[in-house]
């Protein structure tokens, strides 16, 4: 089985995820579910990893961009 690793970065403030990163996390959870529906039948496992970055702020990433990026990355796995 091929593996598609998804990495996202977030900002912690006093040990808690910042509000904008929390929104991205919520979108990502939905997107992982969608990607699994499409990619698991193709033999591609989804692994999502969180990266904590101390002083950087990341804006919320729209769900459609996360799904698009996941599908494009999976296409590269299929072509191998």
MOPAC internal coordinates of N, CA, C and O (Angstrom, degrees):
PM7 1SCF
backbone

  N    0.0000 0     0.00 0     0.00 0    0    0    0
  C    1.4551 1     0.00 0     0.00 0    1    0    0
  C    1.5310 1   108.52 1     0.00 0    2    1    0
  O    1.2310 1   120.19 1   -46.83 1    3    2    1
  N    1.3316 1   117.24 1   133.17 1    3    2    1
  C    1.4607 1   121.85 1   173.90 1    5    3    2
  C    1.5182 1   109.46 1   -77.18 1    6    5    3
  O    1.2310 1   120.62 1   -24.41 1    7    6    5
  N    1.3207 1   116.43 1   155.59 1    7    6    5
  C    1.4560 1   121.55 1   179.77 1    9    7    6
  C    1.5143 1   109.75 1  -122.44 1   10    9    7
  O    1.2310 1   120.65 1   -49.22 1   11   10    9
  N    1.3315 1   116.37 1   130.78 1   11   10    9
  C    1.4584 1   123.07 1   174.06 1   13   11   10
  C    1.5217 1   106.89 1  -107.05 1   14   13   11
  O    1.2310 1   120.38 1   -67.67 1   15   14   13
  N    1.3293 1   116.88 1   112.33 1   15   14   13
  C    1.4628 1   121.16 1   179.93 1   17   15   14
  C    1.5195 1   108.93 1   -94.71 1   18   17   15
  O    1.2310 1   121.02 1   -50.61 1   19   18   17
  N    1.3203 1   115.65 1   129.39 1   19   18   17
  C    1.4578 1   121.92 1   177.19 1   21   19   18
  C    1.5172 1   107.22 1  -111.92 1   22   21   19
  O    1.2310 1   121.16 1   -55.11 1   23   22   21
  N    1.3190 1   115.38 1   124.89 1   23   22   21
  C    1.4684 1   120.77 1  -178.47 1   25   23   22
  C    1.5218 1   107.94 1  -119.30 1   26   25   23
  O    1.2310 1   120.75 1   -49.61 1   27   26   25
  N    1.3323 1   116.17 1   130.39 1   27   26   25
  C    1.4534 1   119.06 1   173.89 1   29   27   26
  C    1.5127 1   108.99 1  -131.49 1   30   29   27
  O    1.2310 1   121.34 1   -26.41 1   31   30   29
  N    1.3185 1   115.04 1   153.59 1   31   30   29
  C    1.4584 1   120.31 1  -176.79 1   33   31   30
  C    1.5199 1   109.13 1  -111.65 1   34   33   31
  O    1.2310 1   121.18 1   -32.86 1   35   34   33
  N    1.3269 1   115.36 1   147.14 1   35   34   33
  C    1.4632 1   119.94 1   179.77 1   37   35   34
  C    1.5164 1   110.72 1  -140.63 1   38   37   35
  O    1.2310 1   121.39 1   -17.82 1   39   38   37
  N    1.3049 1   114.94 1   162.18 1   39   38   37
  C    1.4542 1   122.18 1   179.18 1   41   39   38
  C    1.5235 1   108.70 1  -106.50 1   42   41   39
  O    1.2310 1   120.81 1   -48.33 1   43   42   41
  N    1.3197 1   116.07 1   131.67 1   43   42   41
  C    1.4625 1   120.78 1   174.85 1   45   43   42
  C    1.5170 1   109.20 1  -103.03 1   46   45   43
  O    1.2310 1   120.87 1   -45.31 1   47   46   45
  N    1.3315 1   115.94 1   134.69 1   47   46   45
  C    1.4579 1   122.31 1   174.95 1   49   47   46
  C    1.5202 1   106.17 1  -122.58 1   50   49   47
  O    1.2310 1   120.91 1   -64.40 1   51   50   49
  N    1.3300 1   115.87 1   115.60 1   51   50   49
  C    1.4673 1   121.04 1  -176.51 1   53   51   50
  C    1.5261 1   111.58 1    53.79 1   54   53   51
  O    1.2310 1   120.77 1  -139.23 1   55   54   53
  N    1.3223 1   116.13 1    40.77 1   55   54   53
  C    1.4537 1   121.42 1   176.73 1   57   55   54
  C    1.5188 1   115.36 1    79.38 1   58   57   55
  O    1.2310 1   119.98 1  -175.76 1   59   58   57
  N    1.3370 1   117.65 1     4.24 1   59   58   57
  C    1.4634 1   121.26 1  -179.46 1   61   59   58
  C    1.5256 1   109.54 1  -119.46 1   62   61   59
  O    1.2310 1   120.94 1   -30.05 1   63   62   61
  N    1.3198 1   115.80 1   149.95 1   63   62   61
  C    1.4589 1   121.21 1   178.30 1   65   63   62
  C    1.5219 1   109.41 1   -67.04 1   66   65   63
  O    1.2310 1   120.40 1   -45.73 1   67   66   65
  N    1.3451 1   116.85 1   134.27 1   67   66   65
  C    1.4674 1   120.60 1   179.29 1   69   67   66
  C    1.5324 1   109.53 1   -64.29 1   70   69   67
  O    1.2310 1   119.66 1   -23.33 1   71   70   69
  N    1.3412 1   118.25 1   156.67 1   71   70   69
  C    1.4690 1   121.20 1  -176.50 1   73   71   70
  C    1.5301 1   114.10 1   -57.09 1   74   73   71
  O    1.2310 1   119.55 1   138.09 1   75   74   73
  N    1.3236 1   118.47 1   -41.91 1   75   74   73
  C    1.4684 1   120.41 1  -179.50 1   77   75   74
  C    1.5211 1   111.16 1   -66.89 1   78   77   75
  O    1.2310 1   120.59 1   139.45 1   79   78   77
  N    1.3204 1   116.48 1   -40.55 1   79   78   77
  C    1.4682 1   119.70 1   179.10 1   81   79   78
  C    1.5250 1   110.62 1   -68.79 1   82   81   79
  O    1.2310 1   120.26 1   147.55 1   83   82   81
  N    1.3216 1   117.11 1   -32.45 1   83   82   81
  C    1.4658 1   121.05 1   177.78 1   85   83   82
  C    1.5241 1   110.08 1   -62.48 1   86   85   83
  O    1.2310 1   120.40 1   139.62 1   87   86   85
  N    1.3508 1   116.83 1   -40.38 1   87   86   85
  C    1.4638 1   120.41 1   177.49 1   89   87   86
  C    1.5254 1   110.85 1   -63.02 1   90   89   87
  O    1.2310 1   120.78 1   138.98 1   91   90   89
  N    1.3251 1   116.11 1   -41.02 1   91   90   89
  C    1.4633 1   120.11 1   177.45 1   93   91   90
  C    1.5209 1   110.13 1   -62.97 1   94   93   91
  O    1.2310 1   120.59 1   137.98 1   95   94   93
  N    1.3285 1   116.49 1   -42.02 1   95   94   93
  C    1.4640 1   120.68 1   179.26 1   97   95   94
  C    1.5295 1   110.86 1   -59.72 1   98   97   95
  O    1.2310 1   120.39 1   137.33 1   99   98   97
  N    1.3255 1   116.86 1   -42.67 1   99   98   97
  C    1.4614 1   120.85 1   179.39 1  101   99   98
  C    1.5287 1   111.02 1   -63.70 1  102  101   99
  O    1.2310 1   120.49 1   137.67 1  103  102  101
  N    1.3371 1   116.67 1   -42.33 1  103  102  101
  C    1.4666 1   120.66 1   177.18 1  105  103  102
  C    1.5277 1   110.42 1   -63.25 1  106  105  103
  O    1.2310 1   120.94 1   137.84 1  107  106  105
  N    1.3097 1   115.81 1   -42.16 1  107  106  105
  C    1.4592 1   120.91 1  -177.89 1  109  107  106
  C    1.5232 1   111.63 1   -62.29 1  110  109  107
  O    1.2310 1   120.49 1   139.93 1  111  110  109
  N    1.3219 1   116.67 1   -40.07 1  111  110  109
  C    1.4659 1   120.29 1   178.75 1  113  111  110
  C    1.5257 1   110.70 1   -59.86 1  114  113  111
  O    1.2310 1   120.22 1   138.33 1  115  114  113
  N    1.3452 1   117.18 1   -41.67 1  115  114  113
  C    1.4645 1   120.80 1   177.77 1  117  115  114
  C    1.5262 1   110.44 1   -66.21 1  118  117  115
  O    1.2310 1   121.13 1   137.59 1  119  118  117
  N    1.3228 1   115.45 1   -42.41 1  119  118  117
  C    1.4622 1   120.69 1  -176.23 1  121  119  118
  C    1.5205 1   112.28 1   -66.25 1  122  121  119
  O    1.2310 1   120.26 1   142.00 1  123  122  121
  N    1.3157 1   117.11 1   -38.00 1  123  122  121
  C    1.4634 1   120.70 1   178.90 1  125  123  122
  C    1.5244 1   109.31 1   -60.62 1  126  125  123
  O    1.2310 1   120.63 1   139.10 1  127  126  125
  N    1.3150 1   116.40 1   -40.90 1  127  126  125
  C    1.4607 1   120.90 1   178.58 1  129  127  126
  C    1.5311 1   110.72 1   -61.71 1  130  129  127
  O    1.2310 1   120.19 1   136.86 1  131  130  129
  N    1.3284 1   117.24 1   -43.14 1  131  130  129
  C    1.4699 1   121.66 1   178.85 1  133  131  130
  C    1.5221 1   110.34 1   -64.66 1  134  133  131
  O    1.2310 1   120.71 1   132.60 1  135  134  133
  N    1.3203 1   116.25 1   -47.40 1  135  134  133
  C    1.4620 1   119.97 1  -178.85 1  137  135  134
  C    1.5239 1   111.68 1   -61.05 1  138  137  135
  O    1.2310 1   120.11 1   140.50 1  139  138  137
  N    1.3321 1   117.39 1   -39.50 1  139  138  137
  C    1.4642 1   120.30 1   179.30 1  141  139  138
  C    1.5231 1   111.16 1   -60.78 1  142  141  139
  O    1.2310 1   120.34 1   141.34 1  143  142  141
  N    1.3355 1   116.96 1   -38.66 1  143  142  141
  C    1.4637 1   120.51 1   179.33 1  145  143  142
  C    1.5275 1   111.22 1   -60.55 1  146  145  143
  O    1.2310 1   120.43 1   140.91 1  147  146  145
  N    1.3249 1   116.79 1   -39.09 1  147  146  145
  C    1.4606 1   121.34 1  -178.15 1  149  147  146
  C    1.5267 1   113.12 1   -83.17 1  150  149  147
  O    1.2310 1   120.64 1   142.32 1  151  150  149
  N    1.3253 1   116.38 1   -37.68 1  151  150  149
  C    1.4602 1   119.48 1  -168.82 1  153  151  150
  C    1.5246 1   114.91 1   -95.51 1  154  153  151
  O    1.2310 1   119.53 1   148.90 1  155  154  153
  N    1.3232 1   118.50 1   -31.10 1  155  154  153
  C    1.4668 1   119.60 1   179.41 1  157  155  154
  C    1.5283 1   112.38 1   -57.61 1  158  157  155
  O    1.2310 1   119.03 1   138.24 1  159  158  157
  N    1.3523 1   119.46 1   -41.76 1  159  158  157
  C    1.4678 1   118.65 1   177.53 1  161  159  158
  C    1.5332 1   113.20 1   -62.99 1  162  161  159
  O    1.2310 1   120.37 1   160.39 1  163  162  161
  N    1.3312 1   116.91 1   -19.61 1  163  162  161
  C    1.4644 1   121.30 1   178.24 1  165  163  162
  C    1.5208 1   111.92 1   -90.89 1  166  165  163
  O    1.2310 1   120.79 1  -175.87 1  167  166  165
  N    1.3417 1   116.10 1     4.13 1  167  166  165
  C    1.4604 1   119.81 1   179.35 1  169  167  166
  C    1.5140 1   113.36 1    80.83 1  170  169  167
  O    1.2310 1   120.50 1  -154.48 1  171  170  169
  N    1.3425 1   116.64 1    25.52 1  171  170  169
  C    1.4683 1   120.77 1   179.63 1  173  171  170
  C    1.5219 1   108.76 1  -113.76 1  174  173  171
  O    1.2310 1   121.07 1   -58.43 1  175  174  173
  N    1.3175 1   115.55 1   121.57 1  175  174  173
  C    1.4666 1   122.39 1   178.74 1  177  175  174
  C    1.5294 1   108.71 1   -91.73 1  178  177  175
  O    1.2310 1   120.35 1   -41.10 1  179  178  177
  N    1.3320 1   116.93 1   138.90 1  179  178  177
  C    1.4615 1   122.15 1   178.88 1  181  179  178
  C    1.5247 1   108.54 1  -100.12 1  182  181  179
  O    1.2310 1   120.65 1   -51.93 1  183  182  181
  N    1.3256 1   116.37 1   128.07 1  183  182  181
  C    1.4637 1   121.99 1   173.86 1  185  183  182
  C    1.5214 1   106.82 1  -124.95 1  186  185  183
  O    1.2310 1   120.54 1   -54.94 1  187  186  185
  N    1.3173 1   116.58 1   125.06 1  187  186  185
  C    1.4628 1   120.89 1  -179.90 1  189  187  186
  C    1.5204 1   108.97 1  -111.72 1  190  189  187
  O    1.2310 1   121.11 1   -52.43 1  191  190  189
  N    1.3229 1   115.48 1   127.57 1  191  190  189
  C    1.4664 1   121.17 1  -179.34 1  193  191  190
  C    1.5228 1   109.66 1  -120.49 1  194  193  191
  O    1.2310 1   121.05 1   -37.89 1  195  194  193
  N    1.3133 1   115.60 1   142.11 1  195  194  193
  C    1.4529 1   121.63 1   178.49 1  197  195  194
  C    1.5171 1   109.56 1  -102.60 1  198  197  195
  O    1.2310 1   120.75 1   -46.20 1  199  198  197
  N    1.3196 1   116.17 1   133.80 1  199  198  197
  C    1.4595 1   121.91 1   175.75 1  201  199  198
  C    1.5202 1   107.75 1  -113.76 1  202  201  199
  O    1.2310 1   120.01 1   -53.29 1  203  202  201
  N    1.3152 1   117.59 1   126.71 1  203  202  201
  C    1.4593 1   122.30 1   177.70 1  205  203  202
  C    1.5190 1   108.26 1   -95.23 1  206  205  203
  O    1.2310 1   120.37 1   -51.94 1  207  206  205
  N    1.3309 1   116.89 1   128.06 1  207  206  205
  C    1.4580 1   121.35 1   179.89 1  209  207  206
  C    1.5186 1   107.47 1  -125.48 1  210  209  207
  O    1.2310 1   120.80 1   -63.98 1  211  210  209
  N    1.3288 1   116.07 1   116.02 1  211  210  209
  C    1.4562 1   123.12 1  -172.42 1  213  211  210
  C    1.5070 1   118.70 1   -48.58 1  214  213  211
  O    1.2310 1   118.81 1   120.23 1  215  214  213
  N    1.3375 1   119.88 1   -59.77 1  215  214  213
  C    1.4609 1   121.42 1  -170.18 1  217  215  214
  C    1.5225 1   114.64 1  -110.27 1  218  217  215
  O    1.2310 1   119.26 1  -167.37 1  219  218  217
  N    1.3038 1   119.02 1    12.63 1  219  218  217
  C    1.4684 1   120.71 1  -178.24 1  221  219  218
  C    1.5202 1   110.69 1  -106.21 1  222  221  219
  O    1.2310 1   120.83 1   -36.85 1  223  222  221
  N    1.3191 1   116.02 1   143.15 1  223  222  221
  C    1.4574 1   122.80 1   179.26 1  225  223  222
  C    1.5226 1   108.55 1  -110.17 1  226  225  223
  O    1.2310 1   119.96 1   -48.75 1  227  226  225
  N    1.3198 1   117.68 1   131.25 1  227  226  225
  C    1.4603 1   122.59 1   179.13 1  229  227  226
  C    1.5156 1   108.74 1  -117.21 1  230  229  227
  O    1.2310 1   120.35 1   -49.13 1  231  230  229
  N    1.3269 1   116.93 1   130.87 1  231  230  229
  C    1.4564 1   122.27 1   178.57 1  233  231  230
  C    1.5261 1   109.81 1   -71.20 1  234  233  231
  O    1.2310 1   120.74 1   -19.43 1  235  234  233
  N    1.3116 1   116.18 1   160.57 1  235  234  233
  C    1.4597 1   121.48 1   176.39 1  237  235  234
  C    1.5192 1   109.48 1   -63.31 1  238  237  235
  O    1.2310 1   120.36 1   -45.85 1  239  238  237
  N    1.2939 1   116.92 1   134.15 1  239  238  237
  C    1.4601 1   122.36 1   179.15 1  241  239  238
  C    1.5277 1   107.78 1   -97.96 1  242  241  239
  O    1.2310 1   119.52 1   -54.88 1  243  242  241
  N    1.3412 1   118.52 1   125.12 1  243  242  241
  C    1.4687 1   120.29 1   179.89 1  245  243  242
  C    1.5273 1   111.69 1   -61.38 1  246  245  243
  O    1.2310 1   121.00 1   -36.00 1  247  246  245
  N    1.3247 1   115.69 1   144.00 1  247  246  245
  C    1.4643 1   121.84 1  -177.68 1  249  247  246
  C    1.5188 1   111.90 1   -55.47 1  250  249  247
  O    1.2310 1   120.10 1   138.79 1  251  250  249
  N    1.3210 1   117.41 1   -41.21 1  251  250  249
  C    1.4698 1   119.95 1  -176.70 1  253  251  250
  C    1.5242 1   112.05 1   -62.13 1  254  253  251
  O    1.2310 1   119.94 1   146.57 1  255  254  253
  N    1.3326 1   117.71 1   -33.43 1  255  254  253
  C    1.4605 1   120.01 1   178.74 1  257  255  254
  C    1.5217 1   111.66 1   -71.75 1  258  257  255
  O    1.2310 1   120.50 1   144.14 1  259  258  257
  N    1.3216 1   116.65 1   -35.86 1  259  258  257
  C    1.4627 1   120.26 1   178.82 1  261  259  258
  C    1.5309 1   109.71 1   -66.57 1  262  261  259
  O    1.2310 1   120.56 1   135.59 1  263  262  261
  N    1.3317 1   116.54 1   -44.41 1  263  262  261
  C    1.4667 1   120.08 1   179.06 1  265  263  262
  C    1.5224 1   110.08 1   -63.75 1  266  265  263
  O    1.2310 1   120.19 1   135.49 1  267  266  265
  N    1.3300 1   117.25 1   -44.51 1  267  266  265
  C    1.4706 1   120.94 1   179.65 1  269  267  266
  C    1.5267 1   110.75 1   -59.28 1  270  269  267
  O    1.2310 1   120.54 1   133.81 1  271  270  269
  N    1.3271 1   116.58 1   -46.19 1  271  270  269
  C    1.4667 1   120.20 1   179.76 1  273  271  270
  C    1.5271 1   110.95 1   -62.73 1  274  273  271
  O    1.2310 1   120.50 1   139.87 1  275  274  273
  N    1.3202 1   116.65 1   -40.13 1  275  274  273
  C    1.4614 1   120.15 1   178.92 1  277  275  274
  C    1.5158 1   112.32 1   -64.35 1  278  277  275
  O    1.2310 1   120.60 1   137.83 1  279  278  277
  N    1.3290 1   116.46 1   -42.17 1  279  278  277
  C    1.4649 1   120.20 1   179.15 1  281  279  278
  C    1.5216 1   111.49 1   -67.33 1  282  281  279
  O    1.2310 1   120.08 1   140.32 1  283  282  281
  N    1.3292 1   117.45 1   -39.68 1  283  282  281
  C    1.4651 1   120.36 1   177.74 1  285  283  282
  C    1.5271 1   111.19 1   -64.61 1  286  285  283
  O    1.2310 1   120.52 1   138.82 1  287  286  285
  N    1.3290 1   116.61 1   -41.18 1  287  286  285
  C    1.4634 1   120.06 1   178.64 1  289  287  286
  C    1.5295 1   110.43 1   -65.91 1  290  289  287
  O    1.2310 1   120.48 1   140.51 1  291  290  289
  N    1.3271 1   116.69 1   -39.49 1  291  290  289
  C    1.4624 1   120.48 1   178.92 1  293  291  290
  C    1.5253 1   110.96 1   -64.61 1  294  293  291
  O    1.2310 1   120.25 1   143.61 1  295  294  293
  N    1.3201 1   117.14 1   -36.39 1  295  294  293
  C    1.4615 1   121.03 1   177.50 1  297  295  294
  C    1.5252 1   110.71 1   -58.48 1  298  297  295
  O    1.2310 1   120.79 1   141.16 1  299  298  297
  N    1.3181 1   116.10 1   -38.84 1  299  298  297
  C    1.4629 1   120.08 1   177.64 1  301  299  298
  C    1.5281 1   111.06 1   -65.03 1  302  301  299
  O    1.2310 1   120.22 1   143.64 1  303  302  301
  N    1.3364 1   117.18 1   -36.36 1  303  302  301
  C    1.4678 1   120.81 1   177.53 1  305  303  302
  C    1.5258 1   111.09 1   -66.64 1  306  305  303
  O    1.2310 1   120.52 1   140.73 1  307  306  305
  N    1.3226 1   116.60 1   -39.27 1  307  306  305
  C    1.4629 1   121.29 1  -178.91 1  309  307  306
  C    1.5221 1   110.79 1   -67.28 1  310  309  307
  O    1.2310 1   120.16 1   144.56 1  311  310  309
  N    1.3248 1   117.30 1   -35.44 1  311  310  309
  C    1.4660 1   122.14 1  -177.91 1  313  311  310
  C    1.5223 1   112.91 1   -69.18 1  314  313  311
  O    1.2310 1   119.98 1   162.19 1  315  314  313
  N    1.3418 1   117.64 1   -17.81 1  315  314  313
  C    1.4753 1   120.84 1  -177.09 1  317  315  314
  C    1.4995 1   112.00 1   -64.96 1  318  317  315
  O    1.2310 1   120.10 1   180.00 1  319  318  317

